[in-house]
Amino acid sequence: MPTSTPTVLISGASIAGPALAHWLGRHGFRPTVVELAPAPRPGGRAVDFRGETHLTVLERMGILDELRRAQTGGTTMTFVDADDRELLHLPASFAGGDIEVLRGDLAHILYTSSLPTTEYVFGDSVTGLRETPTGVDVTFRHAPPRTFDLVIGADGLHSTVRRLAFGPEHRYVRHLGYYAATWSLPLDPPLPPVTTKTPQTSPHTCATIGLNTPGRLAGIGTSPADPTRAHAFFLFASPELRYDRSDPLPQKALVKEAFHGLPWRVPHLLDSLDAAEDLYFDSISRADVGSWSTTGGRIALVGDAACGATIGGMGTGTALVGAYVLATELARSPEDPRSALTRYESLVRPYAERCQKGGDRTGPFLAPATTFGLRVRNTLLSRRRCLEWMLRQGRRATHLPLPS
């Protein structure tokens, strides 16, 4: 790598990208982040951090106190029958970990913290990569071509950098048998109280209630940011589907078809889908990439592009840990990026693979395929010891000795 200030192109401005830019800027690199969206994306579902490793990275970034001020307080989850009678109640600590924040709030904090040392290019994307012994020649959809010392794909499960530098998505992304959809809607009418056997939690927590049938979950939750809004969360078992990821209309049609005829609040929630402008729809999948960097040592992956798990795989925490370790190793040997990328992967891969296992179980946990499976889940997790064991397992999975 040249002796002048190293330049790094990062594709993706969601979570891993700005986090990596933050650290690279602090280590004296010149990061540029390119993002297809026209601006940082607001809103989104809640994400969480749990365990010492996550909190240590946040503290070293200097954003831990800010995240605590922005936290939701956690989200309780209550599974009910069609008459709103409680079948299973999960406390806020089960899904919310030590800190839970809205994804959009986290993205804004990371963007702001990285902005003083980072060039952001919104409304554009990478279209071509040519790796050379001294750098990477990059072409863009709109901007003129540029050359960077390194290129990092932090652009999610459907990574463009991974496709261009490593091969087509089907080689690396495995469908796990479920699809998930979320969108916001007016909280009208307000959620009636659930007939619950469980003591009420703190008034600062958010509440989600959901109805299961075999292989399906329809849920609605209050918004921590706006008491007049709610968030729908639907999940259903399905073989892999073909649809246009850029067009929300066929995605809405797939959700309506999967939940047609269900009782409870489902018809009202499906009616709200027509007006929804913030629909998120995707498969529950995981990424397994044999090597996170090219043999030339100039292109690498971080976050979901390298080791994603759509829901339940602690992907947000893994993205921040991976960004921290990647920047640290690059700073240790900026003249030898290939060795730095090898050290980064050897440290983070075993940790990420432990976390990914949670994503493998998300669909069957939230929407068991049979009536018997639903009954077993509700019975087991109604027992405090079983719930506490699962929380301990989650904390063990997130532990990683961090380089300083």
C-alpha positions in Angstrom: 0.0 0.0 0.0 1.4 3.5 -0.8 3.0 5.5 2.0 0.4 8.4 1.5 -2.9 8.3 3.4 -4.6 5.0 2.4 -8.0 5.4 0.6 -10.8 3.0 1.3 -14.1 2.7 -0.6 -16.9 1.3 1.6 -20.1 0.2 -0.2 -23.1 0.5 2.1 -24.2 3.3 4.6 -26.4 1.3 6.9 -24.6 -0.1 10.0 -21.3 -1.8 9.2 -20.3 0.8 6.6 -20.4 3.9 8.8 -19.0 2.0 11.8 -16.0 0.9 9.7 -15.6 4.5 8.3 -15.6 5.8 11.9 -12.7 3.6 12.9 -10.7 4.0 9.7 -11.0 7.8 10.0 -9.6 7.6 13.6 -6.7 5.4 12.3 -5.7 8.0 9.7 -7.3 6.4 6.6 -9.4 8.3 4.1 -12.8 6.4 3.8 -15.4 7.1 1.2 -18.9 5.5 1.6 -21.1 5.0 -1.4 -24.8 4.3 -0.8 -27.6 3.7 -3.2 -30.3 5.4 -1.0 -30.5 9.2 -1.4 -29.9 9.8 2.3 -29.3 7.9 5.6 -32.4 5.7 6.1 -34.6 6.6 9.0 -36.9 4.3 11.0 -36.7 0.6 10.7 -37.1 -2.2 13.3 -35.5 -2.3 16.7 -32.0 -3.8 17.0 -30.2 -4.8 20.1 -26.8 -5.2 21.7 -26.0 -7.7 24.5 -23.0 -8.8 26.4 -19.6 -7.3 27.3 -18.1 -7.5 23.8 -20.9 -5.4 22.2 -20.8 -2.8 25.0 -17.0 -2.6 24.9 -17.0 -1.8 21.2 -19.7 0.9 21.7 -17.9 2.4 24.6 -14.6 2.5 22.6 -16.5 4.2 19.8 -17.7 6.9 22.2 -21.4 6.3 21.4 -22.5 4.2 24.3 -24.0 7.0 26.3 -25.8 8.4 23.2 -27.3 5.0 22.4 -28.5 4.7 26.0 -30.3 8.0 25.7 -31.9 6.8 22.4 -32.8 3.3 23.6 -36.4 2.0 23.4 -36.4 0.4 26.8 -36.9 -3.0 25.2 -39.8 -4.7 23.6 -42.0 -7.3 25.3 -43.6 -10.0 23.1 -46.9 -11.6 23.9 -48.3 -14.5 21.8 -52.1 -14.5 22.0 -55.1 -16.4 20.7 -57.8 -14.8 18.5 -59.5 -13.4 21.6 -56.3 -11.7 22.9 -55.8 -14.2 25.7 -52.1 -14.7 26.5 -50.4 -18.0 25.5 -46.8 -16.9 26.1 -45.2 -13.7 27.3 -41.5 -12.9 26.7 -40.0 -10.0 28.7 -38.2 -7.1 27.1 -34.8 -8.5 28.1 -35.4 -11.6 25.8 -35.5 -9.6 22.6 -33.9 -6.3 23.7 -30.7 -7.4 25.3 -28.7 -4.8 27.2 -29.6 -1.9 24.8 -32.3 -1.8 22.2 -32.5 1.1 19.7 -34.3 1.7 16.4 -32.1 0.8 13.5 -32.6 4.3 12.0 -31.4 5.9 15.2 -28.3 3.7 15.3 -27.6 4.5 11.7 -27.9 8.2 12.3 -25.5 8.1 15.3 -22.9 6.1 13.3 -23.2 8.4 10.3 -22.8 11.5 12.5 -19.8 10.0 14.3 -18.0 9.1 11.1 -18.9 12.3 9.1 -15.9 14.5 10.1 -13.4 12.0 8.5 -15.6 10.4 5.8 -16.7 11.3 2.3 -20.3 10.2 1.7 -21.7 9.7 -1.8 -25.5 9.0 -1.7 -27.7 8.0 -4.6 -25.0 6.0 -6.3 -23.6 2.4 -6.4 -20.6 0.4 -7.6 -21.0 -1.2 -11.0 -17.5 -2.6 -11.6 -14.3 -3.6 -9.8 -10.9 -4.3 -11.2 -8.3 -5.4 -8.7 -4.6 -4.6 -9.4 -1.5 -5.2 -7.3 -1.6 -1.6 -6.0 -5.4 -0.9 -5.6 -8.9 -1.3 -7.1 -10.3 0.5 -10.1 -14.0 1.2 -9.4 -16.8 2.3 -11.8 -20.0 3.8 -10.5 -23.6 4.1 -11.8 -23.3 7.9 -11.8 -19.9 9.2 -10.6 -16.8 9.0 -12.7 -14.4 6.1 -12.2 -11.9 6.2 -9.2 -9.1 4.2 -7.8 -8.9 3.2 -4.2 -6.3 1.3 -2.2 -9.0 -1.0 -0.7 -12.7 -1.7 -1.3 -14.9 -3.1 1.5 -18.4 -4.5 0.9 -20.6 -3.5 3.8 -23.7 -3.6 1.7 -25.8 -6.3 3.3 -27.0 -9.8 2.6 -27.6 -8.9 -1.1 -24.1 -7.3 -1.4 -23.1 -5.8 -4.7 -19.4 -5.9 -3.9 -19.7 -9.6 -3.1 -21.4 -10.3 -6.4 -18.9 -8.3 -8.5 -15.7 -9.6 -6.7 -16.7 -13.1 -5.5 -19.5 -14.3 -7.7 -23.3 -14.5 -7.9 -25.4 -14.4 -4.7 -26.8 -18.0 -5.0 -23.3 -19.3 -4.2 -23.3 -17.7 -0.8 -26.8 -17.0 0.4 -28.9 -19.8 1.8 -32.7 -19.6 2.2 -33.8 -20.8 5.7 -37.4 -21.5 4.8 -39.2 -18.3 6.0 -40.1 -14.8 4.8 -40.5 -11.7 7.0 -42.3 -8.4 6.4 -42.6 -5.2 8.5 -44.2 -1.9 7.9 -45.6 1.0 9.9 -49.2 2.1 10.2 -51.4 4.4 12.3 -52.2 3.0 15.7 -56.0 3.3 15.1 -57.8 1.8 16.8 -55.4 1.6 19.8 -54.3 -1.9 20.9 -56.8 -3.2 23.5 -55.2 -4.6 26.7 -54.1 -8.2 26.5 -55.7 -10.6 29.1 -52.3 -11.5 30.7 -51.2 -13.8 33.5 -47.8 -11.9 33.6 -47.1 -8.8 35.7 -46.9 -5.6 33.6 -43.4 -4.4 32.6 -42.0 -0.9 32.8 -44.0 1.7 31.1 -40.9 2.6 29.1 -40.9 -0.7 27.2 -42.7 -1.2 23.9 -45.2 -4.0 23.5 -45.8 -6.4 20.6 -48.6 -8.9 20.4 -48.8 -11.7 17.9 -51.1 -14.4 16.6 -49.7 -17.8 15.5 -51.0 -20.4 13.2 -48.7 -23.2 12.1 -46.0 -21.7 10.0 -47.3 -18.1 10.3 -47.0 -15.2 12.7 -49.0 -11.9 12.4 -48.0 -9.3 15.0 -48.4 -5.6 15.8 -46.3 -3.5 18.2 -46.3 0.0 19.6 -43.8 2.5 18.3 -41.2 3.8 20.8 -40.8 7.0 18.7 -44.4 7.9 18.1 -47.4 6.8 20.2 -49.8 7.4 17.3 -47.9 4.8 15.1 -47.5 1.0 15.2 -45.4 -1.5 13.4 -46.7 -4.7 11.8 -44.5 -7.8 11.7 -45.5 -10.8 9.6 -43.5 -14.0 9.2 -44.4 -17.1 7.2 -42.9 -20.4 6.1 -42.3 -20.8 2.4 -40.0 -22.3 -0.1 -37.8 -19.8 -1.9 -39.9 -17.3 -3.9 -39.1 -15.3 -7.1 -40.1 -11.7 -7.1 -38.7 -8.2 -7.9 -36.8 -7.0 -4.9 -37.1 -3.4 -6.2 -40.9 -3.4 -6.6 -43.0 -3.4 -3.4 -46.3 -4.3 -5.2 -45.6 -8.0 -5.8 -44.1 -8.2 -2.3 -47.3 -6.8 -0.8 -49.3 -9.3 -2.9 -47.2 -12.2 -1.5 -47.9 -11.1 2.1 -51.6 -10.8 1.5 -51.7 -14.2 -0.2 -49.8 -15.9 2.7 -52.2 -14.5 5.4 -55.5 -14.5 3.6 -58.4 -15.7 5.7 -56.7 -15.4 9.1 -58.8 -13.9 12.0 -57.9 -11.5 14.8 -56.4 -8.1 13.5 -55.0 -9.6 10.4 -57.6 -8.2 7.9 -57.0 -4.7 9.3 -53.2 -5.0 9.1 -53.4 -6.3 5.6 -55.6 -3.4 4.6 -53.0 -1.0 5.9 -50.4 -2.6 3.6 -51.7 -0.8 0.5 -50.7 2.6 1.9 -47.4 1.5 3.4 -44.4 3.3 2.0 -41.8 1.7 4.2 -42.4 -2.0 3.6 -39.4 -4.3 4.4 -39.8 -7.7 2.8 -37.1 -10.4 2.6 -36.4 -14.0 3.1 -34.8 -15.2 6.3 -31.4 -16.3 5.0 -27.8 -16.5 5.9 -24.6 -15.7 4.1 -21.7 -18.2 4.1 -18.6 -17.0 2.2 -15.6 -19.2 2.0 -13.1 -16.4 2.3 -14.0 -12.8 3.2 -11.3 -11.3 1.1 -9.9 -11.7 -2.4 -6.6 -13.4 -3.0 -5.2 -10.1 -4.1 -5.9 -8.7 -0.7 -7.6 -5.5 -1.9 -11.3 -6.3 -1.6 -13.0 -7.6 1.5 -16.5 -8.1 3.1 -17.8 -7.1 6.5 -21.1 -7.4 8.3 -24.1 -9.2 6.6 -22.2 -9.3 3.3 -19.7 -11.7 4.8 -21.7 -13.5 7.5 -25.3 -12.2 7.6 -28.4 -13.8 9.2 -31.5 -11.9 8.4 -33.2 -12.0 11.8 -32.0 -13.4 15.2 -28.4 -13.9 14.3 -27.2 -10.8 16.2 -26.1 -9.3 12.9 -26.0 -5.7 14.1 -23.6 -6.5 17.0 -21.5 -8.7 14.7 -21.3 -5.9 12.1 -19.9 -3.4 14.7 -17.5 -6.0 16.1 -16.3 -6.9 12.7 -15.8 -3.3 11.6 -13.8 -2.6 14.8 -11.5 -5.6 14.3 -11.1 -5.0 10.5 -10.1 -1.4 11.1 -7.7 -2.3 13.9 -5.9 -5.0 11.8 -5.6 -2.6 8.8 -4.1 0.0 11.1 -1.5 -2.5 12.4 -0.1 -3.2 8.9 -1.4 -0.6 6.4 1.4 -1.5 4.0 0.3 -5.2 4.0 -3.5 -5.3 3.7 -3.6 -9.0 2.8 -2.1 -10.0 6.1 -4.4 -7.6 7.9 -7.5 -9.1 6.2 -6.3 -12.6 7.1 -6.0 -11.7 10.8 -9.4 -10.0 10.8 -11.1 -13.0 9.4 -9.4 -15.5 11.7 -10.5 -13.5 14.7 -14.1 -12.7 13.7 -15.3 -15.7 11.7 -15.7 -18.2 14.6 -17.5 -15.6 16.6 -19.8 -14.7 13.7 -20.6 -18.3 13.0 -21.7 -18.8 16.6 -24.0 -15.8 16.4 -25.4 -16.9 13.0 -26.8 -20.1 14.6 -29.4 -18.0 16.2 -30.7 -16.9 12.8 -31.1 -20.5 11.8 -33.6 -21.0 14.6 -35.6 -17.7 14.2 -38.2 -18.9 11.8 -39.1 -22.2 13.6 -39.1 -20.3 16.9 -41.4 -17.5 15.9 -43.7 -19.6 13.7 -43.4 -23.3 14.4 -44.6 -25.4 11.5 -47.1 -27.5 13.5 -49.7 -27.1 16.2 -47.7 -29.4 18.4 -44.6 -27.3 17.9 -46.5 -24.2 18.9 -47.7 -25.9 22.1 -44.2 -27.1 23.0 -42.6 -23.6 22.5 -45.3 -21.9 24.6 -45.0 -24.5 27.4 -41.2 -24.5 27.6 -40.7 -20.8 27.4 -43.4 -20.2 30.0 -40.9 -21.8 32.4 -38.5 -19.2 33.9 -35.5 -21.6 34.0 -35.8 -22.3 30.3 -36.0 -18.6 29.5 -33.0 -17.8 31.6 -31.0 -20.6 30.0 -31.7 -19.2 26.5 -30.6 -15.7 27.6 -27.3 -17.1 29.1 -26.6 -19.0 25.8 -27.1 -15.8 23.9 -24.6 -13.9 26.0 -22.0 -16.6 25.6 -22.3 -16.5 21.9 -21.5 -12.8 21.8 -18.2 -13.0 23.7 -15.0 -12.3 21.8 -11.6 -11.1 23.2 -11.1 -7.8 21.4 -7.8 -6.4 20.1 -7.0 -3.1 21.6 
